[in-house]
Amino acid sequence: MKANQFSWKTIPEGIAGAAGIGATLLLSPMLRGWYARWGATPAEAAAALPGDETVPNPKSAMTLAVTVQAPPEDVWPWFVQLGCQRAGWYSYDLLDNGGIPSAEQVLPEYQSLAIGDVVKAMPKGEFGFPVAAIEPGARLTLAGTLDTRSGIPADPGDPDLEAYFSGDQSFYLQDLGNGATRLIFRMRLDWNESAANTIAYRVFMEPLSFRMARKTMLNVKRRAERLARKNRRGRPR
């Protein structure tokens, strides 16, 4: 199979992912307390993190965390190459990458990312998340505000902004020493208050994002730990 080509192998996992997303949507009133801080300690969930200022008053927020048995230098490359038309999202490829399998290797051609770049969220590139902050080896923040009437980026502090959506997705890498990394994901969402928006963003987007982000984190963990084992074998003793 050629790179960047649809694979039938993504279908079973995609179906399972869709079922999991559906179950989380239906049960979200009971599950929200669990998924809003999946894997995170109470201190991690409550901590103020860089990037929170992009959505200062969220109507929806979650903090997920997992420990990766790999140093930050073996975890970071997977996030630099994130996105459709790049390495994929390491999630349910049928659902968020057009059925194209996410990369299983670090791709040198996608190891460059800068503030202002747009990480594409759709297979055809029609929508994406702007890079708001990047600290190599430590943090990637994808965040921005959209005027939902005009469809163009907006200043969240604009007093004339009546219809809007603000989102922040941040990945943090904390070096635990001894070749381990704490991987933390935080998502914060805000929108102009309306029943339709609350249904769209809190009822649907929140549990959907949890399922996709959790899958991304677990798949990055697997890839990074494999890379770390390979690198350890290649180091002279």
Steps between C-alpha positions, in 0.01 A plus 500: 500500500626846411533774757210745534258247353172367636531167679215256564680405819379825658135393474464259798673740739296789360174313562609415853597863554165626374323260737711622792431862411127429477498331840688789658256749347200313637651455845685831524295638793619204707849474349602867490668493840711205382596608151559866589812394691582156359838383629574836665569553867285756686803732505550469123132563432497811721836645392522816292693421181648718226236534231207532740501872430385439140162390638489671842135424584421157354155351499655160448839374618683172535848384600626155398834347592711189451855400587719402206802281559712704264695826538349823360733491198333176390148633561523850351558403131156339482329827592703720266376295203137489617212569261322398183713507185795447736544205739134476603345530845589151632134460588219328308640548151174412328325782685760778501754421229292380206593138560871572451704328772692734729876478470683234698834676449642843567482686169789749452303704246241587766730584790454874458212694653469868594254743657239592241517170314168321465482133598233359272215318670324376187636263233449755223642784709184711507531564874789512743633610837747790511821453696478755782814396690776246463788412730706220344508197722252648747175645365278536194191721520242509223255781573294776349166682488262494205224745418230244422300747294777596260706182533823695546745512794415758764641673805336343807523837675298679230197654680300488174554125459155351554516155340822312562674177586833485685702184539832398652662159466839472668744212536759523778807283553646489851835326544469256791861388476615140466385497138131577570267782398168618637276583203215739582223614267275793584201622303302814581198620301289815510212624285227760496220371717210333319317170525624391157862579582484321835366189326759522222807569713435360845264211426667384176849647460615442859453119515609464137821689573564288807482176303722631220757663731524191721566285194765744379678493834500121524625460144774759551599317818534175306701659221728697733573200721588294194730778376663525843571125504653526154715796601619326815613200299691729265687688772855383577555345843 
